[in-house]
């Protein structure tokens, strides 16, 4: 079977991508496998200026998952472009930059800078960010604000495809998806983490210094599948599935409900070579299940 998938002007050798925040800047995982074999790399979220992130502790294990409140610590877009991007096989494997900002105009400026870089194939917009000018409400929880950010990025992105990453922490994720599609998004990725917290009954303290963090891992997979299925029925642009993917069967489940490709996230912390293993395992599973074409299998759920 031909594993190739195409969306938003990108062509991937296979549907296995990495999820932002779980694969570093890509270079950290070179010793675990050949980056050229992956479908695409989505690097750690980038802001215009470097960010120190939240105080420790920032990660807490939970049953079937983990909580994180990293606070989008990163080296800044310029240092990434100058010191990390040249080491990535971007001429062979699409490198997608994940964008973080606290104002629509700042998102636009960041998009303009990254869109100028030949090694950046596309932009993924993290709208699970606080809008500082409107009381800290997350862009991704208000269709109007999400659309404003999408428009700002599209306006400055040139020919680079724009993918918007949706949060599940909303009343109607399909409504959010339609809003950003109407604002010009070329593709969607979902889901980002679910809001959660963990506490210690003995010390009577939260396990995260930030108290609240983002829940990821196998625990959120049922929610992610539901969201991807709903969004694929609501929009006409490609959808990338994220959430609890840890096996080749998980990959097929997301494509079955409509996803064009997937991003592997938290499982990278457990098995740093997992994304590479999935590239190897997926063709055999497709053969065993009689899947011979992504076009006929995608979205073929008999619901």
C-alpha positions as CSV (number, residue, x, y, z in Angstrom):
1,X,0.0,0.0,0.0
2,X,1.1,3.5,-0.8
3,X,1.5,5.2,2.6
4,X,1.7,8.7,1.2
5,X,-0.8,11.4,2.4
6,X,-1.3,14.9,1.0
7,X,-3.0,17.9,2.6
8,X,-2.9,21.6,2.4
9,X,-0.2,21.5,-0.3
10,X,2.1,19.2,1.7
11,X,3.0,15.7,0.7
12,X,4.0,13.2,3.5
13,X,5.6,9.8,3.0
14,X,3.3,8.5,5.7
15,X,0.7,9.8,8.1
16,X,3.0,9.7,11.2
17,X,3.8,13.2,12.5
18,X,5.1,14.3,15.8
19,X,3.2,16.6,18.2
20,X,4.5,19.9,19.4
21,X,5.9,20.0,22.8
22,X,6.7,16.2,22.9
23,X,9.5,15.9,20.4
24,X,11.7,18.8,21.3
25,X,13.1,20.7,18.3
26,X,13.5,17.4,16.4
27,X,17.3,17.2,16.8
28,X,17.0,15.7,20.3
29,X,15.4,12.6,18.8
30,X,17.9,11.9,16.1
31,X,19.6,9.2,18.1
32,X,16.4,7.2,18.3
33,X,15.7,7.0,14.6
34,X,16.0,8.5,11.1
35,X,13.9,11.7,11.0
36,X,13.7,11.4,7.3
37,X,11.4,8.4,7.7
38,X,8.7,10.4,9.5
39,X,5.8,11.9,7.7
40,X,6.5,15.4,9.2
41,X,8.0,17.0,12.3
42,X,6.0,19.5,14.4
43,X,8.5,21.2,16.6
44,X,8.2,22.6,20.1
45,X,6.0,25.8,20.3
46,X,7.9,28.9,19.3
47,X,7.3,32.5,20.4
48,X,9.0,35.7,19.1
49,X,11.1,36.0,22.2
50,X,12.5,33.2,24.4
51,X,10.3,32.1,27.3
52,X,11.4,30.6,30.6
53,X,8.1,28.9,31.3
54,X,6.4,28.1,34.5
55,X,8.1,27.2,37.8
56,X,8.8,23.6,38.9
57,X,7.2,21.1,39.3
58,X,5.8,21.2,35.8
59,X,4.9,17.6,35.1
60,X,2.9,15.1,37.1
61,X,2.1,11.5,36.1
62,X,-1.6,10.4,36.2
63,X,-3.3,7.1,35.6
64,X,-3.0,6.5,31.8
65,X,-1.5,9.9,31.1
66,X,0.3,12.9,32.4
67,X,-0.3,16.6,33.4
68,X,2.0,19.3,32.2
69,X,2.2,23.0,32.9
70,X,5.5,23.8,31.1
71,X,4.3,27.3,30.2
72,X,5.6,27.0,26.6
73,X,9.3,27.4,27.6
74,X,11.2,27.8,24.3
75,X,14.4,29.3,22.8
76,X,12.5,31.8,20.6
77,X,11.9,31.7,16.9
78,X,15.2,33.3,15.8
79,X,17.4,30.9,17.7
80,X,15.4,28.0,16.4
81,X,15.9,29.1,12.8
82,X,19.6,29.9,13.3
83,X,20.7,27.0,15.5
84,X,18.2,24.1,15.2
85,X,16.5,24.2,11.8
86,X,19.7,23.8,9.8
87,X,20.2,20.4,11.5
88,X,16.8,19.0,10.5
89,X,16.2,17.2,7.2
90,X,13.7,19.8,6.1
91,X,14.4,19.2,2.4
92,X,13.2,15.6,2.8
93,X,10.7,15.8,5.8
94,X,8.3,18.7,6.2
95,X,9.1,20.7,9.3
96,X,6.1,22.5,10.8
97,X,6.6,25.4,13.2
98,X,4.1,25.7,16.1
99,X,3.3,29.3,16.9
100,X,2.6,30.8,20.4
101,X,1.7,34.4,21.1
102,X,-0.6,36.5,23.3
103,X,-2.0,38.9,20.7
104,X,-3.3,38.5,17.1
105,X,-0.8,41.0,15.8
106,X,2.0,39.1,17.5
107,X,0.9,35.9,15.9
108,X,1.0,37.7,12.6
109,X,4.6,39.0,13.2
110,X,5.7,35.5,14.2
111,X,4.1,34.0,11.1
112,X,5.7,36.5,8.8
113,X,9.2,35.7,10.2
114,X,8.8,31.9,10.1
115,X,7.1,31.9,6.7
116,X,10.2,33.5,5.2
117,X,12.4,30.5,6.2
118,X,12.9,27.9,3.4
119,X,13.1,25.1,6.0
120,X,9.7,25.7,7.4
121,X,7.0,23.9,5.4
122,X,3.9,25.0,7.3
123,X,2.7,26.8,10.4
124,X,0.6,25.3,13.2
125,X,-1.2,27.9,15.3
126,X,-1.6,27.2,19.0
127,X,-4.8,29.0,19.9
128,X,-4.8,27.6,23.4
129,X,-3.2,30.9,24.5
130,X,-4.4,33.7,26.7
131,X,-5.5,36.9,25.0
132,X,-3.9,39.4,27.3
133,X,-5.8,42.4,25.8
134,X,-9.2,40.9,26.6
135,X,-8.8,39.7,30.1
136,X,-6.8,36.5,29.5
137,X,-9.6,34.5,27.8
138,X,-8.0,31.8,25.6
139,X,-8.2,32.5,21.9
140,X,-9.3,28.9,21.3
141,X,-12.4,29.3,23.5
142,X,-14.0,32.1,21.6
143,X,-14.8,31.6,17.9
144,X,-14.4,35.3,17.2
145,X,-10.9,35.5,18.7
146,X,-9.9,32.2,17.1
147,X,-10.9,33.6,13.7
148,X,-9.0,36.9,14.3
149,X,-5.8,35.0,15.0
150,X,-6.3,32.7,12.0
151,X,-6.8,35.8,9.8
152,X,-3.7,37.5,11.2
153,X,-1.5,34.4,10.5
154,X,-2.9,33.8,7.0
155,X,-2.4,37.4,6.1
156,X,1.3,37.1,6.9
157,X,2.0,33.5,6.0
158,X,2.6,34.0,2.3
159,X,2.3,30.6,0.5
160,X,2.9,28.6,3.6
161,X,-0.1,26.4,4.7
162,X,-1.7,27.4,8.0
163,X,-3.0,24.7,10.4
164,X,-4.9,25.7,13.5
165,X,-4.6,23.5,16.6
166,X,-7.9,23.3,18.5
167,X,-8.5,22.9,22.2
168,X,-11.1,20.5,23.5
169,X,-11.9,22.8,26.4
170,X,-14.9,24.3,24.7
171,X,-18.6,23.8,24.6
172,X,-18.8,23.0,20.8
173,X,-15.5,22.1,19.1
174,X,-17.3,21.8,15.7
175,X,-18.3,25.5,16.0
176,X,-14.7,26.5,16.7
177,X,-13.6,24.4,13.7
178,X,-16.1,26.2,11.4
179,X,-15.0,29.6,12.6
180,X,-11.3,29.1,11.8
181,X,-12.1,27.4,8.5
182,X,-14.1,30.4,7.5
183,X,-11.2,32.6,8.6
184,X,-8.9,30.9,6.1
185,X,-7.3,27.9,7.9
186,X,-5.9,25.3,5.4
187,X,-6.1,22.5,7.9
188,X,-6.9,21.7,11.6
189,X,-5.1,19.7,14.2
190,X,-6.9,18.4,17.3
191,X,-7.0,17.9,20.2
192,X,-4.7,19.9,22.4
193,X,-4.6,18.9,26.1
194,X,-7.6,18.8,28.4
195,X,-7.5,21.0,31.5
196,X,-6.9,19.0,34.7
197,X,-5.1,19.0,38.0
198,X,-3.6,16.6,40.6
199,X,-3.2,17.1,44.3
200,X,-1.3,15.3,47.1
201,X,-3.5,14.4,50.0
202,X,-0.5,14.0,52.3
203,X,1.1,17.3,51.8
204,X,-2.2,19.0,50.9
205,X,-0.5,20.7,48.0
206,X,-1.0,20.6,44.2
207,X,1.4,18.4,42.2
208,X,2.0,21.2,39.7
209,X,3.3,24.6,40.8
210,X,0.8,26.1,38.3
211,X,-2.0,24.0,40.0
212,X,-3.8,23.4,36.7
213,X,-2.2,21.8,33.8
214,X,-2.9,20.0,30.5
215,X,-3.9,16.3,30.6
216,X,-2.5,14.2,27.7
217,X,-1.9,10.5,27.0
218,X,-4.1,7.4,26.5
219,X,-6.6,8.8,29.0
220,X,-7.8,11.5,26.5
221,X,-8.0,9.3,23.4
222,X,-11.7,8.7,23.6
223,X,-12.3,12.4,23.8
224,X,-9.9,13.0,20.9
225,X,-11.6,10.5,18.7
226,X,-15.0,12.1,19.4
227,X,-13.7,15.5,18.6
228,X,-12.0,14.5,15.4
229,X,-15.1,12.6,14.3
230,X,-17.3,15.7,15.0
231,X,-15.0,18.1,13.3
232,X,-14.5,16.0,10.2
233,X,-18.3,16.0,9.8
234,X,-18.4,19.8,10.2
235,X,-15.6,21.1,7.9
236,X,-14.2,20.5,4.5
237,X,-10.5,21.1,5.2
238,X,-8.2,18.3,6.3
239,X,-8.0,17.3,10.0
240,X,-4.9,15.9,11.8
241,X,-5.7,13.7,14.8
242,X,-3.9,14.0,18.1
243,X,-4.5,12.4,21.5
244,X,-3.3,9.2,23.2
245,X,-1.8,7.6,20.1
246,X,0.5,4.9,21.1
247,X,0.1,2.1,18.5
248,X,-0.5,1.5,14.8
249,X,-4.1,0.5,15.6
250,X,-4.6,3.9,17.3
251,X,-3.4,5.6,14.0
252,X,-5.9,3.6,12.0
253,X,-8.7,4.5,14.4
254,X,-8.1,8.2,13.9
255,X,-8.0,7.8,10.1
256,X,-11.2,5.7,10.3
257,X,-13.1,8.6,11.9
258,X,-11.8,11.0,9.2
259,X,-8.3,12.2,10.1
260,X,-5.8,12.7,7.2
261,X,-2.8,12.1,9.4
262,X,-1.9,11.9,13.1
263,X,0.5,13.4,15.6
264,X,2.2,11.2,18.2
265,X,2.6,13.1,21.5
266,X,2.9,11.9,25.1
267,X,4.0,8.4,24.0
268,X,7.3,9.9,22.8
269,X,8.2,10.4,26.5
270,X,7.6,6.7,27.2
271,X,9.3,5.3,24.1
272,X,11.4,7.9,22.3
273,X,11.6,5.6,19.3
274,X,7.8,5.1,19.1
275,X,7.1,7.4,16.1
276,X,9.7,5.5,14.1
277,X,8.3,2.2,15.1
278,X,4.8,3.2,14.0
279,X,6.2,4.0,10.5
280,X,7.4,0.4,10.4
281,X,4.3,-1.2,11.9
282,X,1.6,0.6,10.0
283,X,2.0,-1.0,6.6
284,X,1.8,-4.5,8.1
285,X,-1.3,-3.7,10.1
286,X,-3.0,-2.2,7.0
287,X,-2.2,-5.4,5.1
288,X,-3.6,-7.6,7.9
289,X,-6.8,-5.6,8.0
290,X,-7.3,-5.3,4.3
291,X,-6.7,-1.5,4.1
292,X,-5.3,-0.8,0.7
293,X,-6.0,2.9,0.1
294,X,-6.2,5.8,2.5
295,X,-8.8,7.4,0.2
296,X,-11.3,4.5,0.7
297,X,-10.5,3.9,4.4
298,X,-10.5,7.4,5.6
299,X,-13.8,8.4,7.2
300,X,-15.3,5.0,6.5
301,X,-16.6,4.5,10.0
302,X,-20.0,2.6,9.9
303,X,-21.8,4.8,12.5
